[in-house]
Each structure stands twice: as C-alpha cells, then as structure tokens.
Amino acid sequence: TKLLMSHSDFHDLSHIQSLVDDLKNDDTQRRVTSINNLTTIATSLGPERTRNELIPYLSESIDDEDEVIYALAERISSLSECLGGPEHNYLLLSILERLASAEEVVVREKAVGSLQKLAPTLPSSHLEEHFVPIILRLAQGEWFTSRSSAAFLFSGSYPRVSPDLQEKLTLHFSQLCADETPMVRKSAALNLGSLSKEMDQTKLTSDLIPVFTQIAQDDQDSVRVLTVDNVIALATKLSEEEIMRTLYPSIRNCCLDKAWRVRYSVAEHFCEVCDALGPKLTQELLPAFVKLLKDSEAEVRAAAAKKITAVARIVSEEQRLKSILPSVKQLISDQSQHVRAALASVIMGLAQVLGKEATIQNLDLFLHLLKDDFPEVRLNILSKLDAVNQVVGIELLSQSLLPAIIQLIEDRHWRVRVAIIEYLPILGQQLGREFFEEKLLGLCFACLGDTVYSVRVAAALNLRRLTDVFGVAWANQNVLPRALSFFSHPNYLYRIVTLYIIDNLSPVLEKETLSSSFLPLVLRLAQDTVPNIRIKAVKTLGIVVGLLGDYPVEDVRGTLKQLALDSDKDVVFYASKVLAT
C-alpha cells in the first residue's frame, strides 16, 4: 500500500500515507474512512499516479464489505476532478460498472448515481466508446441487479450518441420493459418518462408508446402504478389527438384498476393528469374521478377528496353542481374519519369556486363538518373559515361556528385544546375584531385557567399573538386588566400564569406599561410563598429589566439580593444568575 513513498514534497505525507495504508486495514471503519478521503489521496498523488496507480488499486479492492463498497460507489465520481481532465474520466467507469451490479440495493443506487454524474462530463466519443457499451452489458447481464441498474442510464446518453446507437439503446430499453423480473420492469417504467423527454415526437410515437402501453398493462401493480407519472411525462410531447388515442385509455383503466395502489396514484396526481390531458379530456375523465371519490378503499377516497376543490375549478359549472356537490354530500358522512378530515382540509375553498348564491344554498355542507366527532375534522374546517367568510359573510357562519369552537376548547384531549387555542388568532384575523371581542375573547381568558399546564402556557402565548393581530392599544384596553388578575388566585398554578403572560407580552408593549404595570406584579410574586413561583418571578424579572434597559425603574436589586439568600437553593441559583447580568 506504499503508493506515496516517492511523493516526498507533500507536506503531510505521513497522514496521506496512513490513509493509503488504511485502504487494506483489517478494521472496516478505517477502510471506509480512507475511501471517504479518496480526493485527498488523489490530490497528493497527482493526476498521472492517480490514473496509473490509485484507480487500478481501487479496481482490485471492490470485493469488500458492503459499507466499504457503498462508500466507494458514493465517492469515486469525485475523482473525476483529480484525473487531469474530462478525457480521462472514462477510467472510472469499469469500477462503477461492477458496483452497479452489486447485490446490495444501496450500493447499486450510489453507483448508478455516480455514473449519471459522470456521463455529462465525458466527451461524445468516449460516451459512445465506453459509456454506451457499459449500458448494453448491464442491460444484458445475467442477474436482474445489473439489468435494473441499466434502466437508469439510458436517458443521460441517448441525446448525445449517433442514430445507430440510439436505435440500439431504444431496443434494449424496450427489452428491459418486457423483462421477466418485475423489479427490472419497474426500474424501466421509472425511467420511461425521462427517456421520452430526450426523443423527438416521431421516435417517441413509433418506439416508446408501444412500450408504455405494455407497461400500463403489466401484471404487477408495482409496475402499473407508474403509468400515471408516465402519462404526465409523455403528454408533453404528444398532440391532443395522440393523447386521446394512446394515453387516455390507459389512465382511464388506472382509475378502475383492481389494485388500490394504482387507483390511489391516479387520485393523488389527478390534477397533474388533468393538466397533461387538456380541458376536453378532463371533462371526459370526470366520471372516473367521481368513482374514485366513492372508492371501496378509504385511502383512495381520502386522496381524491383532497383534490375536490382543485378539480371543481377546472370543470364546468354544470359538472360542479351535478357531479362534484353530490359526491361531497356523501363524503361529509363518510365512515372513515381520515376521509372526512381530508375533505375538511379543502372543502372551504369550494365556496370561492361555487360563488355566493350556490355557497349559501349548500352552506350546510360546509358547516356539517363543524359538528364532526373527530377533532381534526373540526380543526381543518376552522383553519380555512376565511374562504367561506369572504363569500357569504360572518353572520351566516356564526350560528354553527361558536358551538364548534366551544366543543374543541372543552375537548377531553388537551392537545386538541392547544390546537384550537393556536387557531384563535387566525380566526380573529379572518373574522374581524368586533366579532372576536364579542364571541371569542372570553374563551381565550378561560383557557388561562385550564387544568393542564401546556394549555395554560399556550393560552398565555395566544395573548401575544392576538396583540400582534389587533395591536398594542387593543391589548392595553382588552387584555391586560383581565389577564393580570390571575396574580391573586389562591391556587399557585394559576398565579404563575401571570408571569407567563408578562413574559410573552413584555417584548411588544411600551416601557411605561412594563414599568408601571408589569414590574410591580413581578416583584410581588417574587415574595410568593411557593418556591416555583419565586423561581419563575426571578426569570421574568430578568426579561423585564432587560427590556427596560436605561428606562428609570424602582430598584429591583434589593429584591434580587434578598432572593439570593432564599431558603430554596434553586431560587438562590436563578437570583444570583440575574444579579450577575
């Protein structure tokens, strides 16, 4: 392993020599470390010795542990910068060819990735002389591993080779699409779209469309599921008539496929499919979308439900009223809570699509989900209320809105209560100050007295967010008088809430308020009989005094010195810490 003995000019020879020696060390981790430093080794050797000594050396070292060859597959392409120019990059290909046939999936993936990086750096002559033969050998390999890797390499070389080689590549790619091993066919199907982008329309129609049709009818759902992505890719290269003749039948069949994963893929990408097919075929595909909304599998219905508003935007008004709305009426009572939650996340957007008159006529569809038993459904509706509010106004919403919010705030799961508290400032922004003060502000204060600590903390932070929405003057008038009343509560858990409120509001209020209202309360709570409150009061003092800066305030150092002698060691610690600053 003494590759560097003659390279005496390098200032860190011993370190580099150690890396070289580690290439054959018995310790696997040291071999991995050495491989990860290949560029360091190559830089020290220089281009000529890297080409003549290091690369042959690495070629002999491929039969190693998976961790080592994984690192080699990942790092070897970086040596292209150390070989003396792109005309030498082909020297790395033979190593990567062997790694691309490895049994371990992650090794093959890294090797293929490195080959894809190297392909654009090769001169066209080297691409034809060295890279394409590698693709053909891998594509005809005895083991499925090499054939699977080959499928990822066609698109990178196809546009840069001669027409004769393009014919060869197309032929071998077609053979991979019909391979006896499903994994190979899946790899080919994954790369059909990228190859199609490199072909002209004539070649695409004559050579690739038949292959696509074959893949779309494959007996394995893991292959057929890729039909949707390929339709989207191929449609960009075809005319409307060709799309109708070649792609539309396949995507329609996918909507009715016996495998739910295929139907799910259509539902998940339905809007992209519609964009690819064009307006005319979208109208014809709508009945298939309606069937997906009624699918026997909840996952498919949920995926389709998330696309309802987007689909409603691209179909005619008649189809919205005759096809989309009846489906929505069924979905709001779906037996799966996840389907209802998916619908709730997008249904409010329908209001803007339908318009005011149709929204008012179907308002019960929007508000029905506010009464759902599943909290996530109600939260999804509340988070998008502004979409309906902008169309019909708050008056029509308020009757159903308040009971739903109250139910969520009183939910037995504290995380649900925290979630609705976090939504309240958004609702305030959407519904307006007057409505919020009248209907929701009281609920904000009620949450400060929740039995769960996390809810009380969230409620205190909520007051800061409301101040950001409505302004400091509003907070001085509507928040401070009620929020700070907790300082005299007989239960210490509620007294400490006052300090959390001060922590959150101090950064946004005037120094006068901090000095006249907040500081006296904090100093008073610093004398509380409960050590936990004294600890928190000391921390809050640090925040308030820090924000006041040079603003004239009564001396707090006396209080802090007194607390530094407290009977509780934690109070002493935090008081001393604040005094030190």
Buried (B, 14 or more C-beta within 10 A) or exposed (E): BEBBEEBEEBEEBEEBBBBBBBBBBEEEEBBBBBBBBBBBBBBBBEBEBBBEBBBEBBEEBBEBEEBBBBBBBBBBBBBBBBBEEBEBBBBBBBBBBBBBBBEBEEBBBBBBBBBBBBBEBBBEEBBBEBBBEBBBBBBEBEEBBBBBBBBBBBBBBBEBBEEEBBEBBBEBBBBBBEBEBBBBBBBBBBBBBBBBBBBEEEBBBEBBBEBBBBBBEBEBBBBBBBBBBBBBBBBEBBEBEBBBEBBBEBBBBBBEBEBBBBBBBBBBBBBBBBBBBBEEBBBEBBEBBBBBBEBEBBBBBBBBBBBBBBBBEBBEEEBBBEBBBEBBEEBBEBEBBBBBBBBBBBBBBBBBBBEEEBBBEBBEBBBBBBEBEBBBBBBBBBBBBBBBBEBBEBEBBBEBBBEBBBBBBEBEEBEBBBBBBBBBBBBBBBBEBEBBBEBBBEBBBEBBBBEBEEBBBBBBBBBBBBBEBBEBEBBBEBBBEBBBEBBEBEEBBBBBBBBBBBBBBBEEBEBEBBBEBBBEBBBBBBEBEBBBBBBBBBBBBBBBBEBBEEEEBEEBEEBBEEBBEBEBEEBBEBBBBBBEE
